[in-house]
Amino acid sequence: MSKWAGKYVIGLTGNIGTGKSVVRKMLEHLGAYGIDADALAHRAIARGAPGYEPVLQSFGRWLVMPDGEISRAKLGRLVFSDPEALKQLESIIHPLVSQAVDLLIRRAEQRVIVIEAIKLIEAGMNKDCDSLWVVYAPPEVQLARLIEKRKMSEAEARQRITAQSPQEQKLAVADVIIRNGNTFEDTWRQVSTFWKLTIPHQSLEAQPLLTKEKIVQDAISVMRGRPAHSTQIANLFKRLGGSGHPTTSEKVMEAFGEKAYLLLKMGNELVGVMGWQVENLVARTLDLLIAPQIPLERALPPLIQEMETASNELQCEVSLVFVPPALAKLGIWRTLGYEVRLPHALGVQAWQEAAQESFKPGMVMLFKQLRKDRVLRPI
C-alpha cells in the first residue's frame, strides 16, 4: 500500500521519448489525478523557488539568464555530460519534488493518483506507490519523437537517450507495461484494460464521472467529452469550420493525448466545443468554437465555469484562455473574472512558459488566478 491513506497511487515512468505524458493524460481521462514530477522539478529551480540558490551555489552563476532565471538548456548540457554533476543536481531537486508531490496528493480529492517521473525508480518514489507502470517505445520511435516534437538535433537526442539506463531495467520491475510504439487507439486500449484490471473497485467508485452533464438554464448543458466522443467532436469541428482543429476522429483521438474537451449542448444537439489542457498546474483553453445561433453571453459562462471546476479539481493555480480579438472584447469576460494579459507579464516562470507555448500571433490571452497558494513557492 502507498503511504497516502485512502489513495491508490500509480507510479508512472519510462525513458525519454516513450510517451509517459500521453499515458498520464489517458489515466486522467479515466478519473485519476495526474502529477508531472518532472515539471515540478523545473519549478523547483525557478527564480525564488527553494532550489534556485542551491543550484547556483553548486554549479555557478554563469547559468543565470538576463531575466534572472536559470538556463535549463545550459544546465542540461552540463549534467547530461557529467554523471557526477547529474547526481549532485538530483540531490538538490528530488527532496523538493517529493515534498511537492506529497502536498498535491494530500490536497487531491481523487482517490486514484498517478505520479509521472522519468527518475521515479532512481529517486525511490516507486516505493511509495501501489503499482509501477512503465511505458516502453522502440529506440527508433524515441529518437523520432525527440527530433520531431522537442526539436532536438539528432546528436542531442541520441545523447539524452544513451544518458539514461536501459529501458529493460525498468521493464524488469514493472507491474504494468504499456507499449507505446503504435497508434493512439492501441495505447488507449492497453491503458483502459490495465485500469480495469489493476485499480481497486472501491477506488474507481470515488472517481468523477467524465461524461457528467451539468444542466443550465434554457436547456443548455455542458458535457465533459471523452475519447468515445471523438467522431462527434470531429464532426462538430467540421460543422463550425474550425480551421486548424482536428476534423477526423483519429486526429481527435490523438488530441486526447494532450487535452480534454467540453461539449456544449442545446437539447440533444451539440452546438459548441472547448478544448483545454492542464500541465504544471496551469489550465490553458486552446479551442473555443460555438455555433453562430447561440448567444455568446449564454454559451460562455457554463463552459468557462465547468472548465474552472475541472481545473480546480486538478489544483490549478491559473486559467489562461486564448481567443480572437473580437471575442476578447466581450464584457462577459470581466464578469467571469478574466483580464487581458501578455505572457511576459505573468510574473511566475511556469505560467509564462505555458503562455508562451500556446500564444499565437493574432490571438489575445485572458488571465484569471484560481488560487493564491502555489506549489514550491519559497517559504
C-alpha positions as CSV (number, residue, x, y, z in Angstrom):
1,M,0.0,0.0,0.0
2,S,1.1,3.6,-0.6
3,K,1.9,5.9,2.3
4,W,-1.1,8.0,1.5
5,A,-4.1,6.6,3.3
6,G,-7.3,6.3,1.2
7,K,-5.4,6.8,-2.1
8,Y,-4.3,4.3,-4.7
9,V,-1.1,5.6,-6.2
10,I,0.3,4.6,-9.6
11,G,3.9,5.4,-10.3
12,L,4.4,6.0,-14.0
13,T,7.8,6.1,-15.6
14,G,9.7,5.3,-18.7
15,N,12.7,6.7,-20.6
16,I,12.7,9.9,-22.6
17,G,10.5,9.9,-25.7
18,T,8.4,6.9,-24.7
19,G,5.2,8.9,-24.3
20,K,4.7,8.9,-20.5
21,S,2.7,12.1,-20.6
22,V,0.3,10.7,-23.1
23,V,-0.4,7.7,-20.8
24,R,-0.8,10.0,-17.8
25,K,-3.4,12.0,-19.8
26,M,-5.2,8.8,-20.6
27,L,-5.3,7.9,-16.9
28,E,-6.6,11.4,-16.1
29,H,-9.5,10.9,-18.7
30,L,-10.3,7.7,-16.7
31,G,-10.5,9.6,-13.5
32,A,-7.0,9.7,-11.9
33,Y,-5.3,12.8,-10.6
34,G,-2.1,13.3,-12.5
35,I,1.1,14.8,-11.2
36,D,4.0,15.6,-13.5
37,A,7.0,15.3,-11.2
38,D,9.4,16.4,-14.0
39,A,7.5,19.7,-14.4
40,L,7.7,20.2,-10.6
41,A,11.5,19.7,-10.9
42,H,11.6,22.6,-13.3
43,R,9.5,24.7,-10.8
44,A,11.9,23.8,-8.0
45,I,14.8,25.7,-9.6
46,A,12.8,28.8,-10.8
47,R,13.8,32.2,-9.5
48,G,12.6,32.5,-5.9
49,A,11.9,28.7,-5.6
50,P,13.7,26.6,-2.9
51,G,16.2,25.0,-5.3
52,Y,17.3,28.2,-7.1
53,E,20.1,29.3,-4.9
54,P,21.4,25.7,-4.1
55,V,21.8,25.1,-7.8
56,L,23.7,28.3,-8.4
57,Q,25.9,27.7,-5.4
58,S,26.7,24.2,-6.8
59,F,27.2,25.0,-10.5
60,G,27.8,28.7,-10.8
61,R,26.0,31.9,-11.7
62,W,27.0,31.6,-15.3
63,L,23.7,29.7,-15.6
64,V,21.6,32.8,-14.9
65,M,19.9,34.3,-18.0
66,P,19.2,38.0,-18.4
67,D,15.7,37.6,-16.9
68,G,17.2,36.1,-13.8
69,E,16.1,32.5,-14.4
70,I,18.4,29.5,-14.6
71,S,19.0,28.4,-18.2
72,R,17.8,24.8,-18.2
73,A,19.5,24.3,-21.6
74,K,22.9,25.2,-20.2
75,L,22.3,23.2,-17.0
76,G,21.1,20.2,-19.1
77,R,24.2,20.2,-21.3
78,L,26.3,20.2,-18.2
79,V,24.7,17.5,-16.2
80,F,23.9,15.1,-19.1
81,S,27.6,15.0,-20.0
82,D,28.8,14.6,-16.4
83,P,27.2,11.8,-14.3
84,E,28.5,13.2,-11.0
85,A,27.0,16.6,-11.8
86,L,23.7,14.9,-12.6
87,K,23.8,13.2,-9.2
88,Q,24.5,16.5,-7.4
89,L,21.6,18.2,-9.2
90,E,19.2,15.3,-8.3
91,S,20.3,15.5,-4.7
92,I,19.0,19.1,-4.6
93,I,15.8,18.6,-6.7
94,H,14.5,15.2,-5.6
95,P,13.7,16.1,-2.0
96,L,11.9,19.3,-3.1
97,V,9.8,17.4,-5.7
98,S,8.9,14.7,-3.1
99,Q,7.6,17.4,-0.8
100,A,5.5,19.0,-3.6
101,V,4.1,15.6,-4.6
102,D,3.2,14.8,-1.1
103,L,1.3,18.2,-0.8
104,L,-0.6,17.7,-4.0
105,I,-1.6,14.1,-3.1
106,R,-2.9,15.1,0.3
107,R,-4.9,18.0,-1.2
108,A,-6.3,15.9,-4.1
109,E,-10.0,14.9,-3.9
110,Q,-9.5,12.0,-6.3
111,R,-8.8,8.5,-4.9
112,V,-6.5,7.3,-7.7
113,I,-3.3,9.3,-8.2
114,V,-0.7,8.9,-11.0
115,I,2.8,10.3,-10.5
116,E,4.7,10.7,-13.7
117,A,8.5,10.9,-13.3
118,I,11.4,9.9,-15.5
119,K,13.5,9.2,-12.4
120,L,10.7,7.7,-10.4
121,I,12.7,4.5,-9.6
122,E,16.1,6.2,-9.2
123,A,14.6,8.7,-6.7
124,G,13.0,5.8,-4.7
125,M,9.4,7.3,-5.3
126,N,8.2,3.9,-6.6
127,K,8.4,2.5,-3.0
128,D,5.6,4.9,-2.0
129,C,3.3,3.7,-4.9
130,D,0.8,0.8,-5.0
131,S,1.6,0.0,-8.6
132,L,4.5,0.7,-11.0
133,W,3.6,1.3,-14.6
134,V,6.4,1.6,-17.2
135,V,5.9,3.0,-20.7
136,Y,8.1,1.5,-23.5
137,A,8.8,2.6,-27.0
138,P,11.3,1.2,-29.5
139,P,14.6,3.3,-29.7
140,E,13.8,4.5,-33.2
141,V,10.5,5.8,-32.0
142,Q,12.1,7.6,-29.1
143,L,14.6,9.2,-31.5
144,A,12.0,10.4,-33.9
145,R,9.8,11.9,-31.2
146,L,12.6,13.9,-29.7
147,I,13.6,15.3,-33.1
148,E,10.1,16.0,-34.3
149,K,8.3,17.0,-31.1
150,R,11.1,18.5,-29.0
151,K,13.1,19.9,-31.9
152,M,16.3,18.3,-30.7
153,S,19.2,17.7,-33.1
154,E,19.8,14.0,-33.8
155,A,23.1,14.2,-31.8
156,E,21.4,15.8,-28.8
157,A,18.5,13.3,-28.9
158,R,20.9,10.3,-29.0
159,Q,22.9,11.8,-26.1
160,R,19.7,12.1,-24.0
161,I,18.7,8.6,-24.8
162,T,22.1,7.0,-24.1
163,A,22.5,9.0,-20.8
164,Q,19.6,7.0,-19.3
165,S,19.6,3.5,-18.0
166,P,18.4,0.8,-20.5
167,Q,14.6,0.5,-20.8
168,E,14.9,-3.2,-19.9
169,Q,15.9,-2.3,-16.4
170,K,12.6,-0.5,-15.8
171,L,10.6,-3.2,-17.6
172,A,12.1,-5.9,-15.3
173,V,10.5,-4.3,-12.1
174,A,7.2,-3.1,-13.7
175,D,3.8,-4.2,-12.5
176,V,2.2,-2.9,-15.8
177,I,4.0,-2.4,-19.1
178,I,2.4,0.0,-21.7
179,R,3.9,-0.5,-25.2
180,N,3.5,2.9,-26.8
181,G,5.0,2.5,-30.2
182,N,1.9,2.2,-32.4
183,T,-1.3,4.1,-32.7
184,F,-3.1,6.2,-30.0
185,E,-6.0,3.8,-30.2
186,D,-3.8,0.8,-29.4
187,T,-2.2,2.6,-26.4
188,W,-5.7,3.7,-25.2
189,R,-6.9,0.1,-25.3
190,Q,-3.9,-1.0,-23.2
191,V,-4.4,1.7,-20.6
192,S,-8.1,1.2,-20.3
193,T,-7.6,-2.6,-19.9
194,F,-5.0,-2.3,-17.2
195,W,-7.0,0.4,-15.5
196,K,-9.9,-2.1,-15.1
197,L,-7.7,-4.9,-14.1
198,T,-5.4,-3.2,-11.6
199,I,-7.3,-0.4,-9.9
200,P,-9.3,-1.5,-6.8
201,H,-13.1,-1.3,-7.3
202,Q,-13.6,0.9,-4.3
203,S,-11.2,3.5,-5.7
204,L,-13.0,3.5,-9.1
205,E,-16.3,4.3,-7.3
206,A,-14.8,7.5,-6.0
207,Q,-13.8,8.9,-9.4
208,P,-15.7,11.7,-11.0
209,L,-17.8,10.7,-14.0
210,L,-16.2,12.2,-17.1
211,T,-19.5,12.0,-19.0
212,K,-21.4,14.0,-16.4
213,E,-23.7,16.8,-17.7
214,K,-24.5,20.0,-16.0
215,I,-27.9,21.3,-16.9
216,V,-28.0,25.1,-17.3
217,Q,-30.9,27.4,-18.0
218,D,-33.0,27.1,-21.2
219,A,-32.0,23.5,-22.0
220,I,-28.2,24.3,-22.4
221,S,-26.0,21.7,-20.9
222,V,-22.2,21.1,-20.7
223,M,-20.8,17.6,-21.0
224,R,-17.2,16.5,-20.4
225,G,-16.0,14.7,-23.5
226,R,-14.0,11.5,-23.6
227,P,-12.3,9.6,-26.4
228,A,-15.5,7.7,-27.2
229,H,-16.9,11.0,-28.4
230,S,-14.1,11.6,-31.0
231,T,-16.3,11.2,-34.0
232,Q,-18.9,13.7,-32.6
233,I,-16.2,16.2,-31.8
234,A,-14.6,15.9,-35.2
235,N,-18.0,16.4,-36.9
236,L,-18.6,19.5,-34.7
237,F,-15.2,21.0,-35.8
238,K,-16.1,20.4,-39.4
239,R,-19.6,21.9,-39.0
240,L,-18.3,25.0,-37.2
241,G,-15.4,25.5,-39.7
242,G,-12.6,25.3,-37.2
243,S,-9.5,25.9,-39.3
244,G,-6.5,24.3,-37.7
245,H,-8.6,22.0,-35.5
246,P,-8.8,18.2,-35.8
247,T,-11.6,17.2,-38.2
248,T,-11.2,13.4,-38.2
249,S,-11.9,11.0,-35.3
250,E,-8.3,9.7,-35.5
251,K,-6.9,13.2,-35.1
252,V,-9.3,14.0,-32.2
253,M,-8.2,10.7,-30.5
254,E,-4.6,11.9,-30.8
255,A,-5.6,15.3,-29.3
256,F,-6.9,13.5,-26.3
257,G,-3.3,12.6,-25.5
258,E,-2.7,16.3,-24.8
259,K,-6.1,17.9,-23.8
260,A,-9.6,17.4,-22.7
261,Y,-12.8,18.6,-24.3
262,L,-16.1,20.2,-23.0
263,L,-19.2,19.9,-25.2
264,L,-22.0,22.4,-25.2
265,K,-25.4,21.0,-26.0
266,M,-28.7,22.7,-26.8
267,G,-31.2,20.0,-26.0
268,N,-29.7,17.0,-27.8
269,E,-27.7,19.0,-30.3
270,L,-24.0,19.7,-30.0
271,V,-23.6,23.4,-30.5
272,G,-20.1,24.2,-29.1
273,V,-16.8,22.7,-28.1
274,M,-14.0,23.8,-25.8
275,G,-10.6,22.2,-25.7
276,W,-8.3,22.8,-22.8
277,Q,-5.2,21.2,-21.2
278,V,-3.8,21.2,-17.7
279,E,0.0,21.0,-17.4
280,N,2.2,22.0,-14.4
281,L,-0.9,23.4,-12.6
282,V,-1.8,25.8,-15.4
283,A,-5.1,25.4,-17.3
284,R,-5.0,26.6,-20.9
285,T,-8.1,26.9,-23.1
286,L,-6.9,26.5,-26.7
287,D,-10.1,25.7,-28.7
288,L,-13.3,27.6,-28.3
289,L,-15.9,27.2,-31.1
290,I,-19.7,28.0,-30.6
291,A,-22.4,27.8,-33.2
292,P,-23.4,31.3,-34.5
293,Q,-27.0,30.9,-33.5
294,I,-26.1,30.6,-29.8
295,P,-25.6,33.9,-28.0
296,L,-22.1,34.0,-26.6
297,E,-23.3,35.6,-23.3
298,R,-25.3,32.4,-22.7
299,A,-22.8,29.9,-24.0
300,L,-19.5,31.2,-22.4
301,P,-20.4,31.2,-18.7
302,P,-21.4,27.5,-18.4
303,L,-18.3,26.4,-20.5
304,I,-15.9,28.5,-18.6
305,Q,-17.4,27.6,-15.2
306,E,-17.2,23.9,-15.9
307,M,-13.6,24.3,-17.2
308,E,-12.7,26.1,-14.0
309,T,-14.5,23.4,-11.9
310,A,-12.4,20.7,-13.6
311,S,-9.3,22.8,-13.3
312,N,-9.8,23.3,-9.6
313,E,-10.2,19.6,-9.2
314,L,-6.7,19.4,-10.6
315,Q,-5.5,22.1,-8.2
316,C,-4.7,24.6,-11.0
317,E,-3.2,27.9,-10.0
318,V,-4.3,29.9,-13.1
319,S,-6.5,29.7,-16.1
320,L,-5.3,31.1,-19.5
321,V,-7.8,31.4,-22.3
322,F,-6.7,32.2,-25.9
323,V,-9.3,33.8,-28.1
324,P,-9.5,36.0,-31.2
325,P,-9.6,39.8,-30.6
326,A,-13.3,40.1,-31.4
327,L,-14.2,37.5,-28.8
328,A,-11.8,39.1,-26.2
329,K,-13.8,42.4,-26.3
330,L,-16.9,40.8,-24.8
331,G,-17.8,42.3,-21.5
332,I,-18.7,38.8,-20.1
333,W,-15.0,38.1,-19.5
334,R,-14.9,40.8,-16.8
335,T,-17.9,39.2,-15.2
336,L,-16.2,35.9,-15.3
337,G,-13.1,37.4,-13.6
338,Y,-10.7,37.4,-16.6
339,E,-8.4,40.2,-17.8
340,V,-6.2,40.6,-20.8
341,R,-2.5,39.9,-20.1
342,L,0.7,39.4,-22.1
343,P,2.7,36.2,-21.4
344,H,5.8,38.1,-20.1
345,A,3.7,40.0,-17.6
346,L,2.5,36.9,-15.7
347,G,5.4,37.0,-13.2
348,V,5.7,33.3,-12.5
349,Q,8.0,31.3,-14.7
350,A,5.7,28.2,-15.0
351,W,2.8,30.5,-16.0
352,Q,4.9,32.4,-18.5
353,E,6.3,29.3,-20.2
354,A,2.8,27.8,-20.5
355,A,1.5,31.1,-22.0
356,Q,4.4,31.5,-24.4
357,E,4.0,27.9,-25.6
358,S,0.3,28.5,-26.5
359,F,0.4,32.1,-27.6
360,K,-0.1,32.6,-31.3
361,P,0.0,35.9,-33.4
362,G,-3.4,37.5,-33.7
363,M,-4.7,35.9,-30.5
364,V,-5.5,37.5,-27.2
365,M,-4.7,35.9,-23.9
366,L,-7.2,36.2,-21.0
367,F,-5.9,35.5,-17.4
368,K,-7.5,34.5,-14.2
369,Q,-5.8,33.3,-11.0
370,L,-7.7,30.4,-9.5
371,R,-5.8,30.0,-6.2
372,K,-3.4,32.1,-4.2
373,D,-1.2,29.3,-2.7
374,R,1.4,27.9,-5.0
375,V,3.4,24.7,-5.1
376,L,7.1,25.2,-4.5
377,R,6.7,28.8,-3.6
378,P,9.5,29.9,-1.2
379,I,8.6,30.0,2.5
